[in-house]
Amino acid sequence: IIQPSLETEANIEASYDFVLVDQDGQRKPFSEFREEVVFINFWATWCPPCVAEMPDIQNLYEEMHGAGINFVLISLDDDFQKARNFVEKKDFTFPIYQLGSPLPEVYASSAIPTTYVVSPDGKVVVSKSGMAKYNTKKFRNFLRELKL
């Protein structure tokens, strides 16, 4: 599995102008994550590479969510209940969402899974299309350093 590049090239401006819907049907403006580290992953239950990287993301979540790293896993399934059932069946505890508004262009990708990391100063510092291994010492340290 490919590891994400941590070379922060252009540091693209993030956008907070969209709405998420959580597992309970509650709307959550993405702007609530402003000035925080956010790990965003776009996935779907019908996507084999997405499903393959989920256990690694779960392990990363277990290690990092208490350290002030926010996890936003956005299901692209047409039926969000299918995504909720999948996560429950696999005993994944990371939060999943569906889009509640159009997605800003900065997060547009033609591939899934796609992962972004947004820094507290509002920059997209990681953009990775395709499956990757995120629960590595190097990546965890990278997230911790962003938090400082």
Phi, psi and omega in degrees: 000138181286139175267144181293145176286134179255014176282109182276098186286277190268343184050068181293144176296129175284161173240138179249014188266062172202169185238140175253157172237124184277182184297339180263005179085008180276135178280137181224114176296134179298338179299343176296343180265004180303141179068022177231163173278130181230127174260111182251129179228125175263129187209173175205153180293335182272005184255104182305317177296326178298310181298322182294327182272351183300316179300323178294319178294322177300316178297319177297316179302313181300324180279329193248339188294332177283349181267015178085016176263126180268138179246126180232097179260114188257113179282134176258013175296142176296324181252103183297332178299324177299318178294317178298317179297319180300311182297318179295315181299323182274357182061032175281139183249356178292152181284137175244153182221166166236162180286136177248006179199170176300151182271133176298149184304327183300336180257009181286132178213146179268000182236151168227148359289152171227136183234140176232149169238128179252131181275163179300337179269015172080029178248143171277108186258346173223135175220111185229116174266136181097170183290145178209164175259114184260334185276069177240159179301317181299315181290319178299317178297320177302313179297317179299318180295325177297325184292334184290000000 
